[in-house]
């Protein structure tokens, strides 16, 4: 056996890795020094356990900021403040940065003073009030001549402000390009002589809420880097969502492959890396599926016809390959009978040979789907089929998401969400295609019958995987076998790896058990569980 069987081990791990959703509150200001802060100390001093910004005897010529050395992302900030002087204006910067070689900061400001108490301002960026407080209601709790409490909460794109328990702002940032991290600072605004006092400054860092995918999504496409080139170089796909395929074939040196998926506002991008000792596509230009190549199914329709049973406008069934014969010659064609499905605007295929097979890139511009607009979190549908020829006509095929039913109807395609990057929380929904599992009893063995289980590992997420546990359960759910898989390197180029475990057939009666794999990260925290797919490909009756 390749690894020890350890019943009960998983429960111990699960109990040991529980974590809190927050960290304990931290004092940002010690009441005595400016340790951990930076700024123009001519305009800041410590008095009576408080930071005092500005002065009552001298006009403030420029905005001044005392900022934390550290940056913060999601947090709850609590502090007390009071303003002295006539028409004094001040504020608390959050998720902000200093402008190089300048006195200003850029970022959000929880405002104070004049008519801006409790409002959210965008300092030095959009230079406008993003959310205005209701001063009539705020006046009921605000004491202009004494200490007041500010609570500022930032979670993801949402910023919420309270003064003395009254919520003044609840703002959600619509611009996804604006950073959700930065420094915290206290400000004194330029203008008439005045002072802003700040004390009891404490912060509680919050863990960001899980970024959940939409219901039914089985895979994602991550955002492509700027300046994508379709030349067969897959280095641009290093951070892309990946799905291994063909890792369980006996002839994996001619079958194993990796698909990659990315997008931007102009196009969808797919990458393919294959292991293949005899790559060739001898098919004519209008029948590309007859050799090594990709059969590609894609649906962008909006509304009730999305993933319907019919191939109609807004959905396309096509083929892309990197060879003509055995020579590099990127080619593309549409499925016969659907030649008017798309105008074929700007489609590109790039390819190159590698020491172990082929690398291929595919660009499908959104201009071919005028009813669809590519935006973050939009959901499309696709399936990716890899055809094999071993130098002749097609003799084998494998599907990433579906089965040969995808040929007949788009309803068999998988829902794919357009995202910025691959978040750990996405593994729960996407794990089945990121890390497909297979269980089999080999036809020829030198020992008494042994079962072999394998999980294919995604090439660009290997550093995130700490352990793969194979669990066999009876039909009532009780654990029969639990074993840790050994990581097996199939091919160094492209990081083709899989987790493998074996056990005697007699430990679990055939037909009376279930198999699953539990994927743990480096901290031994569960990321996802996967089970064998209920789909058959390439089976021949009577054999």
C-alpha positions in Angstrom: 0.0 0.0 0.0 1.3 3.4 -0.9 0.1 5.2 2.3 -1.1 4.3 5.8 -4.8 4.0 6.5 -5.7 6.1 9.5 -9.4 6.1 10.6 -10.4 9.1 12.7 -7.4 11.2 11.6 -9.6 13.7 9.7 -11.7 14.6 12.7 -8.6 15.5 14.7 -7.4 17.8 11.9 -10.8 19.5 11.5 -11.0 20.3 15.2 -7.4 21.6 15.3 -7.8 24.2 12.5 -10.8 26.2 13.7 -10.0 30.0 13.5 -11.7 33.2 14.6 -13.3 35.5 12.0 -11.6 38.5 13.6 -8.3 39.5 15.3 -8.4 41.2 18.7 -8.6 45.0 18.9 -5.2 46.8 18.7 -4.3 50.2 20.0 -3.0 52.3 17.1 -1.9 55.2 19.4 -0.3 54.5 22.7 -1.3 57.9 24.2 2.3 59.1 24.6 4.4 58.8 21.4 4.0 58.7 17.6 5.4 55.2 17.4 3.9 53.5 14.3 2.9 56.9 12.7 4.5 59.3 10.3 3.8 62.8 9.1 4.9 66.5 9.5 5.3 66.7 13.3 5.2 70.5 13.1 1.4 70.2 12.9 0.9 67.2 15.3 1.7 66.8 19.0 0.6 64.7 22.0 -1.4 66.3 24.8 -3.4 64.7 27.6 -3.2 61.3 26.0 -4.5 62.5 22.6 -3.1 63.4 19.2 -3.6 67.1 18.6 -3.6 68.2 15.0 -3.2 71.9 14.1 -3.0 74.9 16.4 -5.3 77.7 17.7 -2.9 80.6 17.1 -1.9 80.0 13.5 -3.6 79.4 10.2 -3.1 76.0 8.6 -1.5 76.6 5.2 -1.9 73.0 3.8 -3.8 69.8 4.6 -1.7 67.7 6.9 -2.0 64.0 7.7 -0.5 61.8 10.4 -0.6 58.3 9.0 0.0 54.8 10.2 3.1 53.0 9.0 1.0 49.9 8.4 -1.7 49.4 5.8 -5.1 47.8 6.6 -7.8 46.2 4.5 -11.0 45.1 6.2 -11.4 46.5 9.7 -13.4 48.3 12.4 -11.8 51.5 13.6 -13.0 53.2 16.8 -11.8 56.5 18.1 -12.8 59.6 20.0 -12.5 63.1 18.5 -13.3 66.8 19.2 -12.8 70.0 17.2 -11.7 73.3 18.6 -11.8 76.6 16.8 -14.2 78.3 14.5 -14.9 76.5 11.2 -12.3 73.8 11.9 -12.3 71.0 9.3 -10.7 67.6 9.7 -11.2 63.9 9.1 -10.0 60.4 9.3 -8.4 58.9 6.2 -9.0 55.2 5.5 -7.6 52.9 2.8 -5.4 55.8 1.7 -1.9 56.4 0.3 0.5 59.3 0.5 1.0 61.1 -2.8 4.8 60.9 -3.4 6.7 64.1 -2.8 3.5 65.9 -1.8 1.7 66.8 1.5 -1.6 65.2 0.3 -3.0 61.8 0.7 -5.4 60.0 -1.7 -8.3 57.9 -0.5 -11.5 57.8 1.5 -12.0 60.3 4.3 -14.5 60.0 7.1 -15.2 63.8 7.4 -15.5 66.1 10.3 -16.5 69.8 10.7 -18.5 72.5 9.0 -21.4 70.9 7.1 -19.4 67.6 6.5 -19.7 65.8 9.8 -20.1 62.1 9.3 -19.9 62.2 5.5 -17.6 60.1 3.3 -15.3 62.2 1.0 -12.9 61.0 -1.7 -9.7 62.9 -1.0 -7.5 63.9 -3.9 -9.1 61.2 -6.2 -12.6 62.1 -7.3 -12.6 65.1 -4.9 -16.3 64.8 -4.0 -18.7 63.7 -1.3 -19.4 60.0 -2.0 -22.1 59.8 0.7 -23.7 62.7 2.6 -24.7 62.4 6.2 -28.2 63.6 7.4 -27.1 66.6 9.5 -30.6 67.1 10.9 -30.5 63.7 12.5 -26.9 63.8 13.4 -27.3 67.0 15.3 -29.5 65.1 17.8 -26.5 63.1 19.0 -23.5 65.3 18.1 -21.8 67.4 20.8 -19.8 70.0 19.0 -18.0 71.2 22.1 -16.9 67.8 23.6 -15.6 64.4 22.8 -17.6 62.2 20.3 -17.0 58.7 19.1 -16.4 57.7 15.5 -16.8 54.0 14.3 -15.6 53.2 10.8 -16.2 49.8 9.4 -14.7 48.6 6.0 -15.5 45.2 4.6 -14.8 44.6 1.0 -16.3 47.4 -1.1 -18.6 48.5 1.8 -17.8 51.4 4.1 -20.1 52.2 7.1 -19.7 55.2 9.4 -21.3 55.9 12.8 -21.0 58.9 15.1 -22.1 58.4 18.7 -24.0 55.3 17.6 -25.9 57.0 14.8 -25.2 55.6 11.3 -24.3 58.4 9.0 -23.1 56.5 5.9 -23.5 53.1 4.3 -21.6 53.2 1.1 -20.7 50.5 -1.4 -17.9 51.3 -3.9 -19.0 50.6 -7.5 -15.5 51.0 -8.9 -13.8 47.5 -8.7 -10.4 49.1 -9.7 -10.1 51.0 -6.4 -7.9 49.4 -3.8 -9.5 48.0 -0.7 -6.3 48.4 1.4 -4.3 51.4 2.6 -3.1 53.5 5.5 -5.2 55.1 8.2 -4.5 58.8 9.0 -5.9 61.7 11.0 -6.1 65.0 9.3 -6.2 68.7 9.9 -7.6 70.6 7.0 -6.0 73.8 5.6 -7.8 77.0 6.6 -8.3 79.0 9.7 -6.6 78.3 13.0 -8.0 75.3 14.7 -7.3 72.0 16.4 -8.6 68.4 15.9 -8.1 66.1 18.9 -8.1 62.3 18.5 -7.7 59.6 21.2 -8.5 56.0 22.2 -7.8 54.9 18.6 -8.3 51.2 18.3 -8.6 48.9 15.3 -10.0 45.4 14.9 -8.9 43.7 11.7 -11.7 41.7 10.1 -11.3 38.7 7.8 -13.0 39.5 4.5 -16.2 37.6 3.9 -16.0 34.6 1.7 -16.3 35.5 -2.0 -18.9 33.1 -3.1 -19.6 32.1 -6.7 -23.1 32.1 -8.1 -25.3 29.1 -7.6 -24.6 26.4 -10.2 -21.2 27.6 -11.3 -18.7 24.8 -11.8 -15.7 26.7 -13.0 -14.2 30.2 -13.4 -12.3 32.2 -15.9 -9.7 34.5 -14.3 -8.8 38.0 -15.7 -6.2 38.0 -18.4 -3.0 40.1 -18.1 -2.7 43.2 -20.2 -1.2 42.7 -23.7 -2.1 39.0 -24.3 -0.3 37.5 -27.3 -1.6 34.5 -29.0 1.7 32.8 -29.9 1.6 29.4 -28.2 3.5 30.7 -25.1 1.4 29.7 -22.1 3.4 31.8 -19.5 0.6 34.4 -19.5 -1.7 31.6 -18.1 0.4 31.1 -15.0 -2.4 32.5 -12.7 -5.3 31.2 -14.7 -8.0 28.7 -13.6 -6.8 25.3 -14.8 -8.5 21.9 -15.3 -6.4 18.8 -15.7 -7.7 16.1 -18.1 -6.6 12.6 -19.2 -4.3 12.0 -16.1 -5.9 8.6 -15.5 -5.4 7.0 -18.9 -3.0 4.1 -19.2 -1.2 5.9 -22.0 -1.1 9.2 -20.1 2.1 10.3 -22.0 -0.2 10.6 -25.0 -3.4 11.7 -23.2 -2.7 14.0 -20.2 -3.4 17.6 -20.7 -4.3 20.9 -19.0 -6.9 23.5 -20.0 -6.6 27.1 -18.9 -9.3 29.8 -19.0 -9.1 33.6 -18.9 -11.0 36.7 -20.0 -10.9 40.4 -20.4 -13.4 43.0 -21.8 -12.4 42.1 -25.4 -12.2 38.3 -25.5 -12.2 34.9 -23.9 -8.9 33.1 -23.9 -8.2 29.4 -23.6 -4.8 27.6 -23.2 -4.0 24.0 -23.7 -0.9 22.0 -22.8 -0.7 18.4 -23.8 1.5 15.4 -23.3 1.7 13.7 -26.7 4.5 11.6 -28.2 3.0 11.8 -31.8 1.0 15.0 -32.2 -0.7 15.3 -35.6 -3.9 16.4 -37.2 -4.3 15.0 -40.7 -7.9 16.3 -41.1 -8.9 18.8 -43.8 -9.6 22.4 -42.7 -13.4 21.8 -42.3 -13.1 18.6 -40.2 -10.6 19.4 -37.6 -12.0 17.0 -35.0 -10.6 14.0 -36.9 -7.1 14.6 -35.4 -5.4 16.0 -32.3 -7.4 19.1 -31.4 -10.1 20.8 -29.3 -13.8 20.6 -29.8 -15.1 23.7 -28.1 -18.7 24.4 -26.9 -19.6 28.0 -25.9 -22.8 29.7 -24.9 -23.2 33.5 -24.0 -26.9 33.9 -24.4 -28.8 35.9 -21.9 -32.3 35.0 -20.7 -34.3 31.9 -21.0 -32.4 30.4 -23.9 -29.1 30.3 -22.0 -28.0 26.6 -21.9 -31.1 25.5 -23.8 -31.3 22.3 -25.8 -30.7 24.0 -29.1 -27.6 25.5 -30.8 -28.8 29.0 -31.8 -27.4 32.5 -32.2 -25.3 33.4 -29.2 -23.9 29.9 -28.8 -21.2 28.3 -30.9 -19.8 24.8 -31.5 -16.3 25.0 -33.0 -12.8 23.4 -33.3 -9.3 24.7 -32.8 -6.0 22.9 -33.4 -2.3 23.7 -33.6 -1.3 21.5 -36.5 -1.7 20.6 -40.1 -0.4 17.2 -40.5 2.6 17.2 -38.2 3.6 20.8 -38.9 2.7 23.9 -36.8 -0.3 25.5 -38.5 -2.9 26.9 -36.1 -6.4 26.3 -37.5 -10.0 27.0 -36.6 -13.4 26.0 -38.0 -17.1 25.9 -37.2 -19.2 22.8 -36.8 -20.7 21.7 -40.2 -24.3 22.8 -40.4 -23.7 25.8 -38.1 -21.3 27.8 -40.3 -23.2 31.1 -39.7 -23.2 30.7 -35.9 -20.7 33.6 -35.5 -19.0 36.0 -37.9 -15.5 34.7 -36.8 -14.3 38.2 -36.0 -10.8 38.4 -34.6 -10.4 34.7 -33.8 -6.8 33.7 -33.2 -5.0 30.3 -32.6 -1.3 30.1 -31.7 0.7 27.0 -31.1 4.2 25.6 -30.6 5.8 22.2 -30.1 7.3 21.3 -26.7 9.6 18.5 -25.7 6.6 16.5 -24.4 3.7 17.6 -26.7 2.0 20.8 -27.7 1.1 24.2 -26.2 -1.9 26.0 -27.9 -3.7 29.3 -27.3 -7.1 30.3 -28.5 -8.7 33.8 -28.5 -12.5 34.2 -29.1 -13.5 37.9 -29.1 -16.8 38.9 -27.5 -17.5 40.8 -30.8 -18.8 37.5 -32.1 -21.6 37.6 -29.5 -23.2 41.1 -29.8 -25.9 40.2 -27.2 -23.3 39.7 -24.5 -21.2 42.2 -22.5 -18.2 40.8 -20.6 -18.2 42.1 -17.0 -17.0 40.7 -13.8 -19.2 38.0 -12.3 -21.1 37.4 -15.6 -21.8 33.7 -16.2 -21.3 31.9 -19.5 -21.4 28.2 -20.3 -18.8 26.0 -22.0 -17.4 22.5 -22.4 -13.9 21.6 -23.6 -13.3 18.3 -25.4 -9.9 17.0 -26.2 -9.6 14.8 -29.3 -6.7 12.3 -29.7 -5.4 10.7 -32.9 -2.0 9.2 -32.2 -0.9 10.4 -35.6 -4.0 9.2 -37.5 -7.7 9.7 -37.4 -9.4 10.4 -34.1 -9.4 7.3 -31.8 -10.2 8.8 -28.4 -11.9 11.9 -26.7 -12.2 13.3 -23.2 -14.5 16.1 -21.8 -13.6 18.5 -19.0 -17.1 19.4 -17.8 -19.6 17.3 -19.6 -19.8 14.3 -22.0 -20.7 13.7 -25.7 -24.1 15.0 -24.8 -22.6 18.5 -25.2 -22.4 17.9 -28.9 -26.2 17.7 -29.0 -27.3 20.3 -26.6 -25.8 23.4 -24.8 -27.8 22.4 -21.7 -25.0 20.0 -21.0 -22.4 22.7 -20.7 -21.0 23.9 -17.4 -21.7 27.4 -16.0 -18.5 29.5 -15.8 -18.2 32.8 -13.9 -15.9 35.6 -15.0 -13.8 36.6 -12.0 -10.6 38.6 -11.2 -8.6 35.8 -9.7 -8.9 32.3 -8.2 -10.0 32.7 -4.6 -9.5 29.8 -2.1 -13.2 29.9 -1.4 -14.0 29.0 -5.1 -12.4 25.6 -4.6 -15.5 24.2 -3.0 -17.6 24.6 -6.2 -14.8 24.2 -8.7 -12.8 21.4 -7.1 -14.4 18.6 -9.1 -12.9 19.9 -12.3 -9.7 21.3 -10.8 -9.0 18.0 -9.2 -11.0 15.2 -10.9 -10.9 11.8 -9.2 -10.9 8.3 -10.6 -11.1 4.9 -8.9 -10.4 1.5 -10.6 -9.2 -2.0 -10.1 -6.5 -2.8 -12.7 -7.1 -5.7 -15.0 -3.6 -7.2 -14.4 -2.0 -7.2 -11.0 0.9 -9.2 -9.4 -0.7 -9.1 -6.0 -4.1 -9.9 -4.6 -6.7 -7.5 -5.9 -6.0 -3.9 -5.0 -8.0 -0.7 -5.7 -6.2 2.3 -7.0 -7.6 5.8 -6.6 -6.1 9.0 -8.2 -6.7 12.7 -8.1 -5.3 14.9 -10.8 -3.7 18.1 -9.4 -4.0 21.6 -10.9 -0.6 22.6 -12.2 -0.6 26.2 -11.0 -2.1 25.5 -7.6 0.2 22.8 -6.3 1.8 25.1 -3.7 -1.7 25.5 -2.2 -2.3 21.8 -1.6 -1.1 20.3 1.7 -2.7 16.9 1.6 -5.1 14.8 -0.3 -7.1 12.3 1.7 -9.0 9.4 0.1 -12.1 8.4 2.1 -14.2 5.3 1.4 -17.6 5.3 3.1 -20.3 2.6 3.3 -23.8 3.4 2.0 -24.9 4.7 5.4 -22.0 7.2 5.4 -19.7 5.5 7.9 -16.0 5.6 7.1 -14.5 2.3 6.0 -11.1 3.5 4.8 -9.2 6.8 5.1 -5.7 7.1 3.6 -3.4 9.9 2.5 -2.5 10.0 -1.1 1.1 10.1 -2.3 2.0 12.8 -4.8 3.3 11.3 -8.0 5.1 13.4 -10.6 4.1 12.3 -14.1 6.0 14.9 -16.1 8.2 17.7 -14.8 7.5 20.0 -17.7 4.2 21.6 -17.0 4.0 20.2 -13.5 1.8 17.1 -14.3 1.2 15.6 -10.9 -1.5 13.4 -9.3 -2.2 12.0 -5.8 -2.4 8.2 -5.7 -3.6 5.7 -3.0 -4.3 2.0 -3.0 -6.1 -0.5 -0.7 -7.2 -4.2 -0.8 -10.5 -4.8 -2.6 -11.7 -6.8 0.4 -11.7 -3.7 2.7 -14.8 -2.3 0.9 -17.2 -4.6 -1.0 -17.7 -3.4 -4.6 -21.1 -1.8 -5.1 -21.5 -1.1 -1.4 -19.4 2.0 -0.9 -18.7 5.6 -2.0 -15.3 7.2 -2.7 -14.4 10.9 -2.1 -11.3 12.9 -1.8 -10.8 15.7 0.8 -8.3 18.4 -0.3 -6.5 20.2 2.5 -4.3 23.3 2.1 -0.8 23.8 3.7 -2.4 24.7 7.0 -4.4 21.4 6.8 -7.6 23.3 6.4 -10.2 21.7 4.1 -10.6 23.5 0.7 -13.0 21.1 -1.0 -14.2 17.6 -1.5 -14.6 15.7 -4.8 -16.2 12.6 -6.0 -16.2 10.6 -9.2 -18.3 12.1 -12.0 -21.5 10.3 -13.1 -20.5 10.3 -16.8 -18.9 7.8 -19.1 -16.7 8.7 -22.1 -15.2 6.3 -24.6 -16.7 3.1 -23.4 -17.2 0.3 -25.9 -20.0 -2.2 -25.4 -18.9 -5.7 -24.8 -15.3 -4.7 -24.1 
